[in-house]
């Protein structure tokens, strides 16, 4: 199970970081982003199931789930509306700062989950 969790963590980490940079650098949507986004939901569920099996990890489960849902809102806006649609909904400087902070938080949360999986 650890190998599956570690791969799920790796994929969500990559998606979170690269999709944010793609949008921040104002690149148009690429077809693979939608596929990566969809697969990320499966990876997120694996992580949630893993965290549910761990004693005293309710806070980490909550933190992961909340942050993943926030990231998903940004990415879904990009997938549905392309760069123009994303910018219309989330393109202000304040919203981009929030998106960046949220993606940074997700990377830190994934580090915690990775540590837990490695010590499981």
C-alpha positions, 0 to 999 in steps of 0.5 A: 500500500505504501507504494500506491500512496507514495505514487499518489502523493508524487502525482498530486505534488507534480500536478499542484506545482506544475498546473499552478506554474502553467497558469501563473505563466499564462500558458494556454491549457493543454489537453493533458492537464484535464486528464491529470486533473481527473486522475488527481481525484483518484489519487486524492481518494487513495490518500484520504483512505490512507489517512483514515486508516491512521490513528490520530490523523483526522486533522491531517485528513481535514487539512488535506481535503480542504486544501485539495478542494481549494486547488481543484476549484482553481484548476477546474476554472482553468479546465472549463474556461481556459486561460481567459476563463480562469483569469476572469474568475481568479486572475486578480493579484490577490486571488493569484496570491491566494492560489499560490499560498494554497498550492504551497500549503498543499505541497507542505501537507503532501510532505507530511503525508509522505513522511507518515507513509514512509513511517507506516 
